Amino acid sequence: MAAQSTTGSCDRSGLNESARELVVVRHGQRVFADVVDAYLQRITFAQDGWAERLKLPQYGRASVIVDPRLSFGRPVFEHGGARLADALGLFRRAA
């Protein structure tokens, strides 16, 4: 089931608008706008409009991001820049 944006833009200024305008092509039903909007809030866009950074929600209070300019796009802690794999490896060895 494909979805399309009726606005066609996804820059910061139109981010919320784009999320609300997503519809399923086949029958015109709106996608879960609140869910899509919440997900899109995790994306940081560059000046050119392309996605630049994604904040991963599954790590609770730890702020973990994916940014292709950092650690070859592997997950890192936003504050400090340590690789997530390295931190998890320390916990696994200690257990």
C-alpha positions as CSV (number, residue, x, y, z in Angstrom):
1,M,0.0,0.0,0.0
2,A,1.8,3.1,-1.2
3,A,1.4,6.5,0.5
4,Q,2.2,9.9,-1.1
5,S,2.5,13.4,0.1
6,T,0.1,15.8,-1.5
7,T,2.4,18.7,-0.7
8,G,5.5,17.2,-2.2
9,S,7.9,18.9,0.2
10,C,9.5,17.7,3.4
11,D,11.6,20.6,4.6
12,R,11.5,21.9,8.2
13,S,8.9,24.5,7.6
14,G,6.5,22.0,6.0
15,L,7.4,19.0,8.1
16,N,4.2,19.0,10.1
17,E,2.1,19.9,7.1
18,S,3.6,17.1,5.0
19,A,2.9,14.5,7.8
20,R,-0.7,15.6,7.9
21,E,-1.1,15.4,4.1
22,L,0.0,11.8,3.7
23,V,-2.8,9.7,2.1
24,V,-3.0,6.2,0.8
25,V,-3.2,6.4,-3.0
26,R,-5.6,3.5,-3.5
27,H,-8.6,4.8,-1.4
28,G,-7.6,8.3,-0.3
29,Q,-7.6,7.4,3.4
30,R,-5.2,9.5,5.6
31,V,-2.3,7.8,7.2
32,F,-1.9,7.9,11.0
33,A,-0.9,11.6,10.9
34,D,0.1,11.8,14.6
35,V,2.3,8.7,14.3
36,V,4.0,9.9,11.2
37,D,4.4,13.4,12.6
38,A,6.0,12.1,15.8
39,Y,8.4,10.0,13.7
40,L,9.3,12.9,11.4
41,Q,10.2,15.0,14.5
42,R,13.2,12.7,15.1
43,I,14.7,13.7,11.8
44,T,17.0,16.6,11.4
45,F,17.1,18.1,8.0
46,A,20.1,19.9,6.3
47,Q,19.8,23.3,4.6
48,D,19.3,21.4,1.3
49,G,16.2,19.7,2.6
50,W,17.8,16.2,2.8
51,A,17.7,14.2,6.0
52,E,20.9,14.7,7.9
53,R,20.4,13.0,11.3
54,L,18.0,10.6,12.9
55,K,17.4,10.3,16.7
56,L,16.8,6.7,17.7
57,P,13.9,6.3,20.2
58,Q,14.5,2.8,21.5
59,Y,17.3,3.7,23.9
60,G,15.2,5.5,26.5
61,R,17.0,8.3,28.3
62,A,20.2,7.9,26.3
63,S,20.3,10.2,23.3
64,V,21.4,8.0,20.4
65,I,21.7,9.3,16.9
66,V,22.6,8.1,13.4
67,D,24.5,10.6,11.3
68,P,26.4,9.6,8.2
69,R,29.1,12.1,9.0
70,L,29.8,10.4,12.4
71,S,31.2,6.9,12.8
72,F,30.3,6.0,9.2
73,G,26.6,6.3,10.0
74,R,26.6,3.8,12.9
75,P,24.7,4.7,16.1
76,V,26.6,7.0,18.5
77,F,25.7,8.9,21.7
78,E,24.7,12.4,20.8
79,H,26.6,13.8,23.8
80,G,30.2,12.6,23.7
81,G,30.1,10.7,20.3
82,A,30.9,7.3,21.7
83,R,29.8,4.4,19.5
84,L,26.8,2.6,20.8
85,A,28.4,-0.8,19.9
86,D,31.4,0.0,22.0
87,A,29.2,0.9,25.1
88,L,27.1,-2.2,24.7
89,G,30.2,-4.4,24.3
90,L,31.4,-3.2,27.7
91,F,28.1,-4.2,29.3
92,R,28.1,-7.6,27.6
93,R,31.6,-8.4,28.8
94,A,30.8,-7.4,32.3
95,A,27.8,-9.6,32.5
